[in-house]
Amino acid sequence: SQARVGQGKYTAMVDHQGRLINDPLVLRADDDVWWLSLADGDMLQWCRAIASERQMSVEVSDANVAPLAVQGPLAEDVVAALLGDWIREIKFFNYHRAEVDGIPMRVGRAGWSKQGGFELYLEDATRGNDLWDLVMAAGEPFEIGPGGPNAIERVQSGLLSYRTETTDDTDPFEAGLGKYVDLEASDFIGRDALIEKRERGLQRSLVGVVFDEHPGVLKNPWPVMATGQVVGSVRVVVVSPKVGRSIGMAMIDVPHTVPGTDLVTSSPNGEWSITVAALPFV
């Protein structure tokens, strides 16, 4: 509620038991309008149910807004070519209204990459192809190209992927999102459960792991063992050009989360030695 109009905040959404159910960007689109830019998962019915449960005078609907991300070291130049140099002054997680060729949008400095960039929130779904063409034309001098999220960069940077690194019972503290949880704030769903979890202390935590050898492709989580006992699971694996090794992220029980701890993981290709590392890797 303290966010300014046009300001976004990354946050953790939890259920009544304090379990992480999403990690959205919350944008204050107007004085009394809030947008949730969600990770994987459909939260519309959840939000409607909460509004009804708490007898809130609020309308919950799909904003029908389509985001287009322009990311990378030249993203600022591309978006400036599209909208003007004024966008260079936009601060991180801040959004401004803009229009190009009659296409309404919100443009903000944000995105799911270490290199950073901008997100264009298209507010007229019928103009999606037009906006795409305009972005590609603006980016042609910079050799822009279409792409998706970069898993290698994400893991190197320690960026959480909801539902990849988390399970149904993961809480924000375990996922490394504790700094986004304000337990001193006014009442919110899951607050009492999170206070209890904080007082109990971490039982497990998301950490980085470095492999001695390349273990192959991870399709499902691999168990992590310490002295023959399962103490967690590897959730994602990539080959890192910056680290020069295969790396990953794993949810591991305390006290095996200390950087430098040697553990073993088992995949369909065999057993692999891993070493716990702090996040981010780079």
C-alpha positions, 0 to 999 in steps of 0.5 A, a space after each residue: 500500500 506504500 507503493 507510488 502509482 507506477 511503482 512495482 514491488 517484487 513480493 512473495 504470496 503465501 497461503 494461510 499456512 505460509 506456503 509460497 504460492 507465487 512470487 509476483 511483481 505487484 504494480 500500482 497501476 492507479 490510485 485504486 488499481 493494482 496489477 499482479 504480474 505473476 509467475 507460473 500459476 493461475 491466481 485469479 480464482 485464489 484472489 477472488 476467493 480471498 476477496 470474498 473471504 475477507 468481505 472486501 469491496 474490490 473487483 478482481 479480474 484479468 487485466 488483459 495485459 500482455 507483457 513483452 520483455 526487451 532484455 540485454 546489454 543493448 535493451 535501453 538503446 532499443 527501447 529508446 529508439 522505439 519510445 524516446 530517450 526519456 526512458 533512460 531515466 526510468 528507475 528500476 521497478 518503475 513504470 510509465 504510460 507510453 504510446 507508439 503508433 497508437 498502441 497504449 502500454 506501460 513501460 518499466 525497467 524490469 525483467 527476469 535477467 541479470 543484464 536487465 532491460 525493460 518490460 512493455 505491458 501492452 494494454 490493447 491485445 489486438 495490437 500485439 503483432 503491431 507492437 512486435 513489428 515495431 520493437 523488431 524494427 527499432 532493434 534491427 540496428 542493434 541486431 535484436 532477436 527473439 528469445 526466451 528466458 536464459 536458464 544459464 544466466 538465471 541460475 548463475 545469478 541465483 534468480 528463483 524460478 517458482 515451481 522449478 526450485 520450489 515445492 508445494 510446501 516451500 516457504 519464502 524463507 527456504 526459497 531465499 525470499 525472506 528479505 521480501 517478507 515484512 512480518 511487522 506489517 499489518 495483518 496479511 494471509 499467512 502472517 501468523 504461520 510465517 512468524 511461527 516458521 521464523 521462530 522455529 528457524 530454517 529447516 532447509 534452504 535453497 543453495 547453489 551446488 557445483 558439480 565435479 563433472 557434468 551430470 547430464 540433463 535434469 528432467 526431474 529432481 535428483 535426491 541429494 545424500 549425506 552419508 547415505 541419507 537423503 537430505 534434499 534434492 537438486 532442482 535445476 542444472 546448467 553448464 555455466 561458462 562463467 563458473 566453468 563447471 556444471 552448477 545448479 540449485 538445490 533445496 537442502 536440509 540444514 545443517 548441510 547448507 554451509 558453503 563448501 559442504 561436500 554431498 552426493 546426488 544421484 541421477 539416472 546416469 549415476 552418482 555425482 559429487 557436488 559441493 554447496 555454494 553460496 548464491 548467486 554464483 556470479 
